[in-house]
Amino acid sequence: MHQIYSRYRNFILYTCIGGVCTLVDIGVFYLLQHTPIHYLIANIISYNCGIIVSFFLNQRYNFKVKDKTASRFFSFYMVSLLGMIICEGVLWLLVDGCHLNSLLAKVLATIFVGLMQFLYVKRFTFKKSAARIE
């Protein structure tokens, strides 16, 4: 069991952290649904809340890298921004095209985009810096 955890540690932690951030994202989205804010604008606001929480939790607890925080955040945010655009499209398609409830559509879009983002984030944003020979 320990070997399985060791091998998939980053994915397991990313998924757990993603769960927390998804709750933040969907919680903010849910609250904004009770205001006059359009669901696509609510998605942008809530998604950004999730992005910020996700970056700092992943940086500290999952990938454990403390260098280049600003450039790593920029990279993470750019990936997340692409994810947000995809999420907006999927959300629009599910709500306006398929007439799903906006909260259910948000959950489905978030799961879809989250899986795609893990692969990029692990490979590029939180890749350990190569050791320098001095």
N, C-alpha and C positions, 0 to 999 in steps of 0.2 A: 504494500500500500504506500509506503514511504517513497518508493521509486516512482510510482505513478504521480504522486504529489510533486516530487522534485522535477519530474519531466514536464509537467503541465502547470507548475506553480504560477507562472505569469498569467496564463489564461484563467486559472481558477481565481486568483486575486483580482484580475481585471474584471471578471464576471461579477464577483462580489462587490467590488467598488462600483462597477457599472450599475448594479442593482440599487445601491444607495443613491447614485447620481440620477438614475432613472426615476426613483421616488421623488427626488428634488424636482426634476424636470416636469414630471407628470403632476406632482402636487401644485407647483406654480401654475402650470397649464390649467389644472382643474379650478384653482382659485380665480384665474383670469377669465374662465368661462362664465363666471357670475358677474362679469362687468360688461360694459358695451364694447370691449376690445374684440376685434375680429379674430377668429380662431388662428389664422395664419400669422398675425402679429403676435398673438399670445404664444404661439409656437416659437417664434424668434426669441422672445423674452425668456421663456422657460428653458429653451435649449441652451441659451447663453449661461443661465444659472447652473445648469448641469455641467457645462464645459468647464467652468471655473472650479467647481468642486472636484470634478473628475481629474483635472490636471494635478492639483495639489495632493490629492489622495494617492494617485498613481505615482507621482514623483516621490513621495515620501515612503509609502508602504509597499508598493509593488515593485517598481523598477529601481528604487533606492539610488537615484542619481541626484546629486546636489549641485553639480556644476552647470554652467550655462543656462540658468533658469530662464532668463529672458528669451534667448533664442529657442530653447525647448518649448516654452510657452507659445511663441510665435508659430513654430512648426505644428504643435498640437492644435492651436487655434485654427490654423489654415486647414488642417485635415478635418477638424470639427466643423468648420465653416462649409466645406464641401459636403460633409455629412448633413449639415443643417439644410443646405439647398436641396439635397436629395430627399431629405425628410419632408421638406415643404412640398416638393412635387408629389411624393407618395401620399402625403396627407391630403393635398388638394384632390388627387385622383380618387382616393377612397371616400372623401366627404362629398365633393361635388359630382364626381363621376359615378361612384357606386352607392352614394347616399347612406354611407355608414355614419353612425354616431361619431362626432368629432373626438371624443375621449377614447373610444375603441380604436379608431383610426390612428390616433396618436400613439397608442401602445404598440400597434402592429408596425407602424413606420419606425418607431424607436428601436424595436428588436431587430428589424431588418438592417437598419443603418449601423447599429451597435456592433453587429458581427463583422460587417465590412471594415469598420474603423479599427477594430482590434488588430487586424493583420498589419495595417499600415503603421499604427502607433508603436507596436512592438518592434517592427523592423526599422523604422526611421527615427521617430521622435525620441524614444528612450533607449536607443542603441548605445551601448557603453562606448565611451571614447577610447580610441586605441591608445595604449600606453606609449608615452613619448620617451625616446632614448635621449638622454642629455649628457 
